[in-house]
Amino acid sequence: MRLQAFIPLVLTAPAALAQQDPAVTRICLAPSSVEAGSSNANAAMDATRENFLSYLTGPSLKAEALKSRLASQVKEEAQQAGCPFLLLTTVKLVSKKGGSSMLGQVAAGAVRQGAYEAGIATGNTAGRIAGSAVSAAANQAAYNYAVGIHNKDELTLAWRLEAADGTVLFDKKESRKAKADGEDLLTPLIQVASEQIVAAAKK
């Protein structure tokens, strides 16, 4: 009899886990799509993922990175994860001219000191440690991508937030032009996008 009573609890555990912490807004982040013409696609994807994870992390906010690349599969993965929101992003970099990679590295070094503190302000030691790790990953990813940016390059970031039923809650894109080699164009765009995404998700 004890075994029979225990089995239903085991079977329902995944569903319970998917719905835990109702006060926390959970957003699943699909791998970013990098449009043709963008250089260093892997660095763009990494920087987009890590920076969104950094900004969309806090006491009442949690972002989870998905792995599926196909649109149909990423939606299914989000549903299986129990995410009420799915964030889809696209990055496109249009290169205007060549530049010095060394100058880019020097200028992009400032990215390491950027304001990547999302998640660190959580109210416990474990939260601060986790937040620090996320911020460090965002710093490094932003640096790796910024070294390939040259003066007058133009970066466009598009973002779309969908509800679990596929309803589009927010759809927008913005662009920034580099004024120097190694300028971090992506992080400011992601910061603006994150504020708008959170506002839309919490309505």
Order of alpha helices (4+ residues) and beta strands (2+ residues): alpha-beta-beta-alpha-beta-alpha-beta-alpha-alpha-beta-beta-alpha
